[in-house]
Amino acid sequence: MSVTWVLVSGKSSAMIYQTKGPGGALDLLKALSHPKSRMRNSELTTDGGGRNKTSAGEGSRPKTEWNTLAQEAEATLFAKEISSELSGGRKQQKFDRLVLVASPEFLGKLRETLDPHVLERVVGEINKDYLKLPLAELHEKVNEAIHL
């Protein structure tokens, strides 16, 4: 019997469900949380690097320019944490197939961080934020989308 893991994720929390066979129940295996992803950029960074005087002595310019917002960096860290969890499950042969359910922007981060061996097991993706859906409705959406 084929075991499918269903990852339902956002940038600050994730749930990993398991189902066995077509139409099987979704059983919660693990809940992951990354509270820092919910924080504002101002709470995650210091004063922005300060300012330097210009060589002419008039005015000032930023000492440091931030390339990535702190929230984005935290979301990437969480995607890596999820990726590690999925890689561990694959290595222990806990699932044969994987379905990814996440908002489009976070789904992209997940794809970037997933191990190639885990990516081989992805059989479906749903570009929606379904974290707050009741379990019965989530089960219906997952079944409709990938025909479990």
Contacts in CASP RR format, 6 or more apart in sequence:
PFRMAT RR
TARGET T0000
AUTHOR 0000-0000-0000
METHOD contacts of the structure
MODEL  1
MSVTWVLVSGKSSAMIYQTKGPGGALDLLKALSHPKSRMRNSELTTDGGG
RNKTSAGEGSRPKTEWNTLAQEAEATLFAKEISSELSGGRKQQKFDRLVL
VASPEFLGKLRETLDPHVLERVVGEINKDYLKLPLAELHEKVNEAIHL
1 20 0 8 1.000
1 21 0 8 1.000
2 20 0 8 1.000
2 21 0 8 1.000
2 96 0 8 1.000
2 97 0 8 1.000
3 18 0 8 1.000
3 19 0 8 1.000
3 20 0 8 1.000
3 94 0 8 1.000
3 95 0 8 1.000
3 96 0 8 1.000
3 97 0 8 1.000
4 18 0 8 1.000
4 19 0 8 1.000
4 20 0 8 1.000
4 21 0 8 1.000
4 95 0 8 1.000
4 96 0 8 1.000
4 97 0 8 1.000
4 98 0 8 1.000
4 99 0 8 1.000
4 123 0 8 1.000
4 148 0 8 1.000
5 16 0 8 1.000
5 17 0 8 1.000
5 18 0 8 1.000
5 29 0 8 1.000
5 86 0 8 1.000
5 89 0 8 1.000
5 94 0 8 1.000
5 95 0 8 1.000
5 97 0 8 1.000
5 98 0 8 1.000
5 99 0 8 1.000
6 16 0 8 1.000
6 17 0 8 1.000
6 18 0 8 1.000
6 19 0 8 1.000
6 26 0 8 1.000
6 98 0 8 1.000
6 99 0 8 1.000
6 101 0 8 1.000
6 142 0 8 1.000
7 14 0 8 1.000
7 15 0 8 1.000
7 16 0 8 1.000
7 17 0 8 1.000
7 82 0 8 1.000
7 86 0 8 1.000
7 98 0 8 1.000
7 99 0 8 1.000
7 100 0 8 1.000
7 101 0 8 1.000
7 102 0 8 1.000
7 110 0 8 1.000
8 14 0 8 1.000
8 15 0 8 1.000
8 16 0 8 1.000
8 17 0 8 1.000
8 101 0 8 1.000
8 102 0 8 1.000
8 130 0 8 1.000
8 131 0 8 1.000
8 138 0 8 1.000
9 15 0 8 1.000
9 32 0 8 1.000
9 82 0 8 1.000
9 100 0 8 1.000
9 101 0 8 1.000
9 102 0 8 1.000
9 106 0 8 1.000
9 110 0 8 1.000
9 131 0 8 1.000
10 102 0 8 1.000
10 103 0 8 1.000
10 106 0 8 1.000
10 129 0 8 1.000
10 131 0 8 1.000
11 34 0 8 1.000
11 37 0 8 1.000
11 71 0 8 1.000
11 74 0 8 1.000
11 75 0 8 1.000
11 78 0 8 1.000
11 103 0 8 1.000
11 105 0 8 1.000
11 106 0 8 1.000
11 109 0 8 1.000
12 33 0 8 1.000
12 34 0 8 1.000
12 35 0 8 1.000
12 36 0 8 1.000
12 37 0 8 1.000
12 38 0 8 1.000
12 75 0 8 1.000
12 78 0 8 1.000
13 31 0 8 1.000
13 32 0 8 1.000
13 33 0 8 1.000
13 34 0 8 1.000
13 131 0 8 1.000
14 31 0 8 1.000
14 32 0 8 1.000
14 33 0 8 1.000
14 78 0 8 1.000
14 82 0 8 1.000
14 131 0 8 1.000
15 28 0 8 1.000
15 30 0 8 1.000
15 31 0 8 1.000
15 32 0 8 1.000
15 131 0 8 1.000
16 28 0 8 1.000
16 29 0 8 1.000
16 30 0 8 1.000
16 31 0 8 1.000
16 32 0 8 1.000
16 85 0 8 1.000
16 86 0 8 1.000
17 26 0 8 1.000
17 27 0 8 1.000
17 28 0 8 1.000
17 29 0 8 1.000
18 26 0 8 1.000
18 27 0 8 1.000
18 29 0 8 1.000
18 95 0 8 1.000
19 25 0 8 1.000
19 26 0 8 1.000
19 27 0 8 1.000
19 142 0 8 1.000
19 148 0 8 1.000
21 148 0 8 1.000
22 147 0 8 1.000
22 148 0 8 1.000
23 139 0 8 1.000
23 143 0 8 1.000
23 148 0 8 1.000
24 148 0 8 1.000
25 139 0 8 1.000
26 135 0 8 1.000
26 138 0 8 1.000
26 139 0 8 1.000
26 142 0 8 1.000
30 85 0 8 1.000
32 78 0 8 1.000
32 81 0 8 1.000
32 82 0 8 1.000
32 85 0 8 1.000
34 74 0 8 1.000
34 77 0 8 1.000
34 78 0 8 1.000
34 81 0 8 1.000
36 44 0 8 1.000
36 74 0 8 1.000
36 77 0 8 1.000
37 71 0 8 1.000
37 74 0 8 1.000
37 75 0 8 1.000
37 78 0 8 1.000
39 70 0 8 1.000
39 71 0 8 1.000
39 74 0 8 1.000
40 71 0 8 1.000
41 69 0 8 1.000
41 70 0 8 1.000
41 71 0 8 1.000
44 70 0 8 1.000
44 71 0 8 1.000
44 73 0 8 1.000
44 74 0 8 1.000
45 66 0 8 1.000
45 70 0 8 1.000
48 62 0 8 1.000
48 63 0 8 1.000
48 64 0 8 1.000
48 66 0 8 1.000
49 62 0 8 1.000
49 63 0 8 1.000
49 64 0 8 1.000
50 62 0 8 1.000
50 63 0 8 1.000
50 64 0 8 1.000
51 60 0 8 1.000
51 61 0 8 1.000
51 62 0 8 1.000
51 63 0 8 1.000
52 60 0 8 1.000
52 61 0 8 1.000
52 62 0 8 1.000
52 63 0 8 1.000
53 59 0 8 1.000
53 60 0 8 1.000
54 60 0 8 1.000
54 61 0 8 1.000
75 106 0 8 1.000
75 109 0 8 1.000
76 109 0 8 1.000
76 113 0 8 1.000
79 106 0 8 1.000
79 109 0 8 1.000
79 110 0 8 1.000
79 112 0 8 1.000
79 113 0 8 1.000
80 113 0 8 1.000
82 110 0 8 1.000
82 113 0 8 1.000
83 110 0 8 1.000
83 113 0 8 1.000
83 114 0 8 1.000
83 115 0 8 1.000
83 118 0 8 1.000
86 98 0 8 1.000
86 114 0 8 1.000
86 115 0 8 1.000
86 118 0 8 1.000
87 114 0 8 1.000
87 115 0 8 1.000
87 117 0 8 1.000
87 118 0 8 1.000
88 94 0 8 1.000
89 95 0 8 1.000
90 115 0 8 1.000
90 117 0 8 1.000
90 118 0 8 1.000
90 121 0 8 1.000
95 121 0 8 1.000
96 121 0 8 1.000
97 121 0 8 1.000
97 122 0 8 1.000
97 123 0 8 1.000
98 118 0 8 1.000
98 121 0 8 1.000
98 122 0 8 1.000
98 123 0 8 1.000
98 124 0 8 1.000
99 122 0 8 1.000
99 123 0 8 1.000
99 124 0 8 1.000
99 125 0 8 1.000
99 126 0 8 1.000
99 142 0 8 1.000
99 145 0 8 1.000
99 146 0 8 1.000
99 148 0 8 1.000
100 107 0 8 1.000
100 110 0 8 1.000
100 111 0 8 1.000
100 122 0 8 1.000
100 124 0 8 1.000
100 125 0 8 1.000
100 126 0 8 1.000
101 125 0 8 1.000
101 126 0 8 1.000
101 128 0 8 1.000
101 130 0 8 1.000
101 138 0 8 1.000
101 141 0 8 1.000
101 142 0 8 1.000
102 108 0 8 1.000
102 110 0 8 1.000
102 126 0 8 1.000
102 127 0 8 1.000
102 128 0 8 1.000
102 129 0 8 1.000
103 127 0 8 1.000
103 128 0 8 1.000
103 129 0 8 1.000
104 127 0 8 1.000
107 125 0 8 1.000
107 127 0 8 1.000
111 119 0 8 1.000
114 122 0 8 1.000
123 146 0 8 1.000
124 145 0 8 1.000
124 146 0 8 1.000
126 141 0 8 1.000
126 142 0 8 1.000
126 145 0 8 1.000
126 146 0 8 1.000
128 141 0 8 1.000
130 138 0 8 1.000
130 141 0 8 1.000
133 141 0 8 1.000
142 148 0 8 1.000
END
